[in-house]
Amino acid sequence: MRPNPIAPWELRIGGLRVYYEVEELPDPKVVILAVGVKERNKVRIGKEVVQL
């Protein structure tokens, strides 16, 4: 698998993609970096299209 250019972690929910990172210190939390819509081999985040 190649590294994700958007975030270290990706959650797939149907056609949605949620890109996030996990911070453990000082307090554990999940930081959502982007939410996109999958369209074939591309993801649309706002008006930007990211080639996968």
PDB file with SEQRES, HELIX, SHEET and CRYST1 records, atoms N, CA, C and O in Angstrom:
SEQRES   1 A   52  MET ARG PRO ASN PRO ILE ALA PRO TRP GLU LEU ARG ILE          
SEQRES   2 A   52  GLY GLY LEU ARG VAL TYR TYR GLU VAL GLU GLU LEU PRO          
SEQRES   3 A   52  ASP PRO LYS VAL VAL ILE LEU ALA VAL GLY VAL LYS GLU          
SEQRES   4 A   52  ARG ASN LYS VAL ARG ILE GLY LYS GLU VAL VAL GLN LEU          
SHEET    1 AA1 5 TRP A   9  ILE A  13  0                                        
SHEET    2 AA1 5 LEU A  16  GLU A  23 -1                                        
SHEET    3 AA1 5 LYS A  29  GLU A  39 -1                                        
SHEET    4 AA1 5 LYS A  42  ILE A  45 -1                                        
SHEET    5 AA1 5 GLU A  48  GLN A  51 -1                                        
CRYST1    1.000    1.000    1.000  90.00  90.00  90.00 P 1           1          
ATOM      1  N   MET A   1       0.827  -1.189   0.000  1.00  0.00           N  
ATOM      2  CA  MET A   1       0.000   0.000   0.000  1.00  0.00           C  
ATOM      3  C   MET A   1       0.871   1.252   0.000  1.00  0.00           C  
ATOM      4  O   MET A   1       1.866   1.324   0.721  1.00  0.00           O  
ATOM      5  N   ARG A   2       0.501   2.214  -0.794  1.00  0.00           N  
ATOM      6  CA  ARG A   2       1.265   3.461  -0.798  1.00  0.00           C  
ATOM      7  C   ARG A   2       0.720   4.403   0.271  1.00  0.00           C  
ATOM      8  O   ARG A   2      -0.451   4.307   0.637  1.00  0.00           O  
ATOM      9  N   PRO A   3       1.550   5.306   0.773  1.00  0.00           N  
ATOM     10  CA  PRO A   3       1.096   6.229   1.817  1.00  0.00           C  
ATOM     11  C   PRO A   3       0.011   7.181   1.313  1.00  0.00           C  
ATOM     12  O   PRO A   3       0.014   7.584   0.150  1.00  0.00           O  
ATOM     13  N   ASN A   4      -0.901   7.525   2.194  1.00  0.00           N  
ATOM     14  CA  ASN A   4      -1.975   8.454   1.869  1.00  0.00           C  
ATOM     15  C   ASN A   4      -1.418   9.876   1.927  1.00  0.00           C  
ATOM     16  O   ASN A   4      -0.843  10.257   2.947  1.00  0.00           O  
ATOM     17  N   PRO A   5      -1.571  10.682   0.856  1.00  0.00           N  
ATOM     18  CA  PRO A   5      -1.007  12.038   0.852  1.00  0.00           C  
ATOM     19  C   PRO A   5      -1.796  13.031   1.700  1.00  0.00           C  
ATOM     20  O   PRO A   5      -1.313  14.134   1.960  1.00  0.00           O  
ATOM     21  N   ILE A   6      -2.980  12.668   2.127  1.00  0.00           N  
ATOM     22  CA  ILE A   6      -3.837  13.606   2.854  1.00  0.00           C  
ATOM     23  C   ILE A   6      -3.686  13.464   4.358  1.00  0.00           C  
ATOM     24  O   ILE A   6      -3.561  14.465   5.064  1.00  0.00           O  
ATOM     25  N   ALA A   7      -3.696  12.236   4.856  1.00  0.00           N  
ATOM     26  CA  ALA A   7      -3.655  12.001   6.303  1.00  0.00           C  
ATOM     27  C   ALA A   7      -3.147  10.592   6.580  1.00  0.00           C  
ATOM     28  O   ALA A   7      -3.165   9.738   5.693  1.00  0.00           O  
ATOM     29  N   PRO A   8      -2.692  10.346   7.808  1.00  0.00           N  
ATOM     30  CA  PRO A   8      -2.206   9.008   8.141  1.00  0.00           C  
ATOM     31  C   PRO A   8      -3.309   7.938   8.185  1.00  0.00           C  
ATOM     32  O   PRO A   8      -3.028   6.755   7.993  1.00  0.00           O  
ATOM     33  N   TRP A   9      -4.557   8.346   8.435  1.00  0.00           N  
ATOM     34  CA  TRP A   9      -5.664   7.388   8.557  1.00  0.00           C  
ATOM     35  C   TRP A   9      -6.826   7.803   7.672  1.00  0.00           C  
ATOM     36  O   TRP A   9      -7.053   8.989   7.432  1.00  0.00           O  
ATOM     37  N   GLU A  10      -7.568   6.787   7.183  1.00  0.00           N  
ATOM     38  CA  GLU A  10      -8.725   7.029   6.321  1.00  0.00           C  
ATOM     39  C   GLU A  10      -9.860   6.110   6.756  1.00  0.00           C  
ATOM     40  O   GLU A  10      -9.665   4.904   6.905  1.00  0.00           O  
ATOM     41  N   LEU A  11     -11.040   6.677   6.958  1.00  0.00           N  
ATOM     42  CA  LEU A  11     -12.236   5.915   7.282  1.00  0.00           C  
ATOM     43  C   LEU A  11     -13.136   5.951   6.055  1.00  0.00           C  
ATOM     44  O   LEU A  11     -13.439   7.024   5.532  1.00  0.00           O  
ATOM     45  N   ARG A  12     -13.565   4.771   5.594  1.00  0.00           N  
ATOM     46  CA  ARG A  12     -14.415   4.669   4.406  1.00  0.00           C  
ATOM     47  C   ARG A  12     -15.836   4.326   4.831  1.00  0.00           C  
ATOM     48  O   ARG A  12     -16.074   3.324   5.504  1.00  0.00           O  
ATOM     49  N   ILE A  13     -16.777   5.180   4.424  1.00  0.00           N  
ATOM     50  CA  ILE A  13     -18.192   4.984   4.734  1.00  0.00           C  
ATOM     51  C   ILE A  13     -18.950   5.137   3.415  1.00  0.00           C  
ATOM     52  O   ILE A  13     -19.297   6.248   3.014  1.00  0.00           O  
ATOM     53  N   GLY A  14     -19.198   4.022   2.751  1.00  0.00           N  
ATOM     54  CA  GLY A  14     -19.832   4.095   1.433  1.00  0.00           C  
ATOM     55  C   GLY A  14     -18.960   4.910   0.499  1.00  0.00           C  
ATOM     56  O   GLY A  14     -17.788   4.586   0.304  1.00  0.00           O  
ATOM     57  N   GLY A  15     -19.517   5.970  -0.084  1.00  0.00           N  
ATOM     58  CA  GLY A  15     -18.771   6.843  -0.986  1.00  0.00           C  
ATOM     59  C   GLY A  15     -18.048   7.973  -0.272  1.00  0.00           C  
ATOM     60  O   GLY A  15     -17.376   8.776  -0.919  1.00  0.00           O  
ATOM     61  N   LEU A  16     -18.169   8.055   1.038  1.00  0.00           N  
ATOM     62  CA  LEU A  16     -17.488   9.111   1.797  1.00  0.00           C  
ATOM     63  C   LEU A  16     -16.126   8.639   2.276  1.00  0.00           C  
ATOM     64  O   LEU A  16     -15.922   7.458   2.554  1.00  0.00           O  
ATOM     65  N   ARG A  17     -15.201   9.581   2.366  1.00  0.00           N  
ATOM     66  CA  ARG A  17     -13.880   9.311   2.928  1.00  0.00           C  
ATOM     67  C   ARG A  17     -13.608  10.363   4.002  1.00  0.00           C  
ATOM     68  O   ARG A  17     -13.742  11.562   3.759  1.00  0.00           O  
ATOM     69  N   VAL A  18     -13.229   9.901   5.181  1.00  0.00           N  
ATOM     70  CA  VAL A  18     -12.880  10.793   6.280  1.00  0.00           C  
ATOM     71  C   VAL A  18     -11.399  10.589   6.554  1.00  0.00           C  
ATOM     72  O   VAL A  18     -10.970   9.478   6.864  1.00  0.00           O  
ATOM     73  N   TYR A  19     -10.620  11.653   6.443  1.00  0.00           N  
ATOM     74  CA  TYR A  19      -9.176  11.596   6.651  1.00  0.00           C  
ATOM     75  C   TYR A  19      -8.868  12.215   8.007  1.00  0.00           C  
ATOM     76  O   TYR A  19      -9.299  13.326   8.314  1.00  0.00           O  
ATOM     77  N   TYR A  20      -8.108  11.468   8.814  1.00  0.00           N  
ATOM     78  CA  TYR A  20      -7.876  11.929  10.181  1.00  0.00           C  
ATOM     79  C   TYR A  20      -6.523  11.475  10.698  1.00  0.00           C  
ATOM     80  O   TYR A  20      -5.862  10.623  10.105  1.00  0.00           O  
ATOM     81  N   GLU A  21      -6.124  12.070  11.828  1.00  0.00           N  
ATOM     82  CA  GLU A  21      -4.929  11.647  12.542  1.00  0.00           C  
ATOM     83  C   GLU A  21      -5.280  11.495  14.012  1.00  0.00           C  
ATOM     84  O   GLU A  21      -6.225  12.115  14.501  1.00  0.00           O  
ATOM     85  N   VAL A  22      -4.524  10.678  14.706  1.00  0.00           N  
ATOM     86  CA  VAL A  22      -4.756  10.424  16.123  1.00  0.00           C  
ATOM     87  C   VAL A  22      -3.613  11.043  16.908  1.00  0.00           C  
ATOM     88  O   VAL A  22      -2.443  10.764  16.646  1.00  0.00           O  
ATOM     89  N   GLU A  23      -3.961  11.887  17.874  1.00  0.00           N  
ATOM     90  CA  GLU A  23      -2.973  12.484  18.767  1.00  0.00           C  
ATOM     91  C   GLU A  23      -3.144  11.848  20.141  1.00  0.00           C  
ATOM     92  O   GLU A  23      -4.239  11.864  20.701  1.00  0.00           O  
ATOM     93  N   GLU A  24      -2.087  11.300  20.675  1.00  0.00           N  
ATOM     94  CA  GLU A  24      -2.179  10.604  21.957  1.00  0.00           C  
ATOM     95  C   GLU A  24      -1.744  11.462  23.133  1.00  0.00           C  
ATOM     96  O   GLU A  24      -2.227  11.266  24.249  1.00  0.00           O  
ATOM     97  N   LEU A  25      -0.843  12.409  22.907  1.00  0.00           N  
ATOM     98  CA  LEU A  25      -0.340  13.232  24.004  1.00  0.00           C  
ATOM     99  C   LEU A  25      -0.579  14.692  23.708  1.00  0.00           C  
ATOM    100  O   LEU A  25      -0.487  15.067  22.539  1.00  0.00           O  
ATOM    101  N   PRO A  26      -0.873  15.534  24.652  1.00  0.00           N  
ATOM    102  CA  PRO A  26      -1.031  15.260  26.076  1.00  0.00           C  
ATOM    103  C   PRO A  26      -2.367  14.596  26.402  1.00  0.00           C  
ATOM    104  O   PRO A  26      -2.459  13.839  27.369  1.00  0.00           O  
ATOM    105  N   ASP A  27      -3.407  14.872  25.605  1.00  0.00           N  
ATOM    106  CA  ASP A  27      -4.706  14.222  25.810  1.00  0.00           C  
ATOM    107  C   ASP A  27      -5.091  13.501  24.521  1.00  0.00           C  
ATOM    108  O   ASP A  27      -4.984  14.083  23.441  1.00  0.00           O  
ATOM    109  N   PRO A  28      -5.540  12.239  24.611  1.00  0.00           N  
ATOM    110  CA  PRO A  28      -5.931  11.510  23.398  1.00  0.00           C  
ATOM    111  C   PRO A  28      -7.082  12.205  22.660  1.00  0.00           C  
ATOM    112  O   PRO A  28      -8.081  12.598  23.264  1.00  0.00           O  
ATOM    113  N   LYS A  29      -6.915  12.347  21.334  1.00  0.00           N  
ATOM    114  CA  LYS A  29      -7.995  12.925  20.526  1.00  0.00           C  
ATOM    115  C   LYS A  29      -7.805  12.541  19.072  1.00  0.00           C  
ATOM    116  O   LYS A  29      -6.706  12.195  18.639  1.00  0.00           O  
ATOM    117  N   VAL A  30      -8.892  12.606  18.332  1.00  0.00           N  
ATOM    118  CA  VAL A  30      -8.877  12.355  16.897  1.00  0.00           C  
ATOM    119  C   VAL A  30      -9.121  13.698  16.213  1.00  0.00           C  
ATOM    120  O   VAL A  30     -10.072  14.408  16.539  1.00  0.00           O  
ATOM    121  N   VAL A  31      -8.256  14.035  15.264  1.00  0.00           N  
ATOM    122  CA  VAL A  31      -8.360  15.295  14.540  1.00  0.00           C  
ATOM    123  C   VAL A  31      -8.760  14.973  13.103  1.00  0.00           C  
ATOM    124  O   VAL A  31      -8.014  14.310  12.382  1.00  0.00           O  
ATOM    125  N   ILE A  32      -9.939  15.442  12.688  1.00  0.00           N  
ATOM    126  CA  ILE A  32     -10.411  15.222  11.318  1.00  0.00           C  
ATOM    127  C   ILE A  32      -9.785  16.282  10.429  1.00  0.00           C  
ATOM    128  O   ILE A  32      -9.954  17.479  10.660  1.00  0.00           O  
ATOM    129  N   LEU A  33      -9.060  15.836   9.413  1.00  0.00           N  
ATOM    130  CA  LEU A  33      -8.350  16.742   8.523  1.00  0.00           C  
ATOM    131  C   LEU A  33      -9.152  17.084   7.272  1.00  0.00           C  
ATOM    132  O   LEU A  33      -9.046  18.193   6.748  1.00  0.00           O  
ATOM    133  N   ALA A  34      -9.957  16.129   6.791  1.00  0.00           N  
ATOM    134  CA  ALA A  34     -10.746  16.370   5.583  1.00  0.00           C  
ATOM    135  C   ALA A  34     -11.836  15.315   5.456  1.00  0.00           C  
ATOM    136  O   ALA A  34     -11.708  14.200   5.963  1.00  0.00           O  
ATOM    137  N   VAL A  35     -12.913  15.691   4.767  1.00  0.00           N  
ATOM    138  CA  VAL A  35     -13.995  14.768   4.427  1.00  0.00           C  
ATOM    139  C   VAL A  35     -14.221  14.922   2.925  1.00  0.00           C  
ATOM    140  O   VAL A  35     -14.394  16.035   2.428  1.00  0.00           O  
ATOM    141  N   GLY A  36     -14.218  13.808   2.212  1.00  0.00           N  
ATOM    142  CA  GLY A  36     -14.366  13.867   0.770  1.00  0.00           C  
ATOM    143  C   GLY A  36     -15.374  12.867   0.250  1.00  0.00           C  
ATOM    144  O   GLY A  36     -15.860  12.006   0.984  1.00  0.00           O  
ATOM    145  N   VAL A  37     -15.681  12.996  -1.040  1.00  0.00           N  
ATOM    146  CA  VAL A  37     -16.606  12.099  -1.724  1.00  0.00           C  
ATOM    147  C   VAL A  37     -15.825  11.365  -2.801  1.00  0.00           C  
ATOM    148  O   VAL A  37     -15.181  11.992  -3.642  1.00  0.00           O  
ATOM    149  N   LYS A  38     -15.880  10.038  -2.778  1.00  0.00           N  
ATOM    150  CA  LYS A  38     -15.166   9.200  -3.740  1.00  0.00           C  
ATOM    151  C   LYS A  38     -15.926   9.172  -5.046  1.00  0.00           C  
ATOM    152  O   LYS A  38     -17.127   8.901  -5.071  1.00  0.00           O  
ATOM    153  N   GLU A  39     -15.217   9.454  -6.142  1.00  0.00           N  
ATOM    154  CA  GLU A  39     -15.784   9.413  -7.493  1.00  0.00           C  
ATOM    155  C   GLU A  39     -14.810   8.632  -8.371  1.00  0.00           C  
ATOM    156  O   GLU A  39     -13.825   9.186  -8.862  1.00  0.00           O  
ATOM    157  N   ARG A  40     -15.087   7.353  -8.564  1.00  0.00           N  
ATOM    158  CA  ARG A  40     -14.218   6.432  -9.310  1.00  0.00           C  
ATOM    159  C   ARG A  40     -12.845   6.381  -8.666  1.00  0.00           C  
ATOM    160  O   ARG A  40     -12.731   5.908  -7.535  1.00  0.00           O  
ATOM    161  N   ASN A  41     -11.786   6.854  -9.341  1.00  0.00           N  
ATOM    162  CA  ASN A  41     -10.456   6.805  -8.755  1.00  0.00           C  
ATOM    163  C   ASN A  41      -9.992   8.182  -8.262  1.00  0.00           C  
ATOM    164  O   ASN A  41      -8.794   8.446  -8.158  1.00  0.00           O  
ATOM    165  N   LYS A  42     -10.959   9.047  -7.963  1.00  0.00           N  
ATOM    166  CA  LYS A  42     -10.663  10.386  -7.460  1.00  0.00           C  
ATOM    167  C   LYS A  42     -11.497  10.652  -6.211  1.00  0.00           C  
ATOM    168  O   LYS A  42     -12.547  10.043  -6.009  1.00  0.00           O  
ATOM    169  N   VAL A  43     -11.017  11.561  -5.385  1.00  0.00           N  
ATOM    170  CA  VAL A  43     -11.776  12.006  -4.217  1.00  0.00           C  
ATOM    171  C   VAL A  43     -11.941  13.515  -4.322  1.00  0.00           C  
ATOM    172  O   VAL A  43     -10.973  14.244  -4.538  1.00  0.00           O  
ATOM    173  N   ARG A  44     -13.166  13.972  -4.168  1.00  0.00           N  
ATOM    174  CA  ARG A  44     -13.451  15.406  -4.211  1.00  0.00           C  
ATOM    175  C   ARG A  44     -13.579  15.910  -2.775  1.00  0.00           C  
ATOM    176  O   ARG A  44     -14.435  15.460  -2.013  1.00  0.00           O  
ATOM    177  N   ILE A  45     -12.699  16.861  -2.426  1.00  0.00           N  
ATOM    178  CA  ILE A  45     -12.732  17.503  -1.118  1.00  0.00           C  
ATOM    179  C   ILE A  45     -13.011  18.974  -1.373  1.00  0.00           C  
ATOM    180  O   ILE A  45     -12.126  19.724  -1.786  1.00  0.00           O  
ATOM    181  N   GLY A  46     -14.250  19.380  -1.121  1.00  0.00           N  
ATOM    182  CA  GLY A  46     -14.654  20.737  -1.489  1.00  0.00           C  
ATOM    183  C   GLY A  46     -14.610  20.853  -3.000  1.00  0.00           C  
ATOM    184  O   GLY A  46     -15.225  20.057  -3.708  1.00  0.00           O  
ATOM    185  N   LYS A  47     -13.880  21.846  -3.495  1.00  0.00           N  
ATOM    186  CA  LYS A  47     -13.736  22.015  -4.949  1.00  0.00           C  
ATOM    187  C   LYS A  47     -12.471  21.359  -5.478  1.00  0.00           C  
ATOM    188  O   LYS A  47     -12.252  21.327  -6.689  1.00  0.00           O  
ATOM    189  N   GLU A  48     -11.640  20.840  -4.593  1.00  0.00           N  
ATOM    190  CA  GLU A  48     -10.374  20.216  -4.998  1.00  0.00           C  
ATOM    191  C   GLU A  48     -10.582  18.738  -5.314  1.00  0.00           C  
ATOM    192  O   GLU A  48     -11.317  18.047  -4.609  1.00  0.00           O  
ATOM    193  N   VAL A  49      -9.936  18.252  -6.373  1.00  0.00           N  
ATOM    194  CA  VAL A  49      -9.996  16.851  -6.747  1.00  0.00           C  
ATOM    195  C   VAL A  49      -8.622  16.239  -6.512  1.00  0.00           C  
ATOM    196  O   VAL A  49      -7.609  16.749  -6.989  1.00  0.00           O  
ATOM    197  N   VAL A  50      -8.607  15.131  -5.766  1.00  0.00           N  
ATOM    198  CA  VAL A  50      -7.362  14.438  -5.445  1.00  0.00           C  
ATOM    199  C   VAL A  50      -7.340  13.117  -6.210  1.00  0.00           C  
ATOM    200  O   VAL A  50      -8.244  12.293  -6.075  1.00  0.00           O  
ATOM    201  N   GLN A  51      -6.292  12.926  -7.015  1.00  0.00           N  
ATOM    202  CA  GLN A  51      -6.122  11.691  -7.796  1.00  0.00           C  
ATOM    203  C   GLN A  51      -5.574  10.606  -6.869  1.00  0.00           C  
ATOM    204  O   GLN A  51      -4.615  10.853  -6.137  1.00  0.00           O  
ATOM    205  N   LEU A  52      -6.163   9.415  -6.886  1.00  0.00           N  
ATOM    206  CA  LEU A  52      -5.686   8.322  -6.057  1.00  0.00           C  
ATOM    207  C   LEU A  52      -4.864   7.334  -6.852  1.00  0.00           C  
ATOM    208  O   LEU A  52      -4.383   6.345  -6.300  1.00  0.00           O  
TER     209      LEU A  52                                                      
END                                                                             
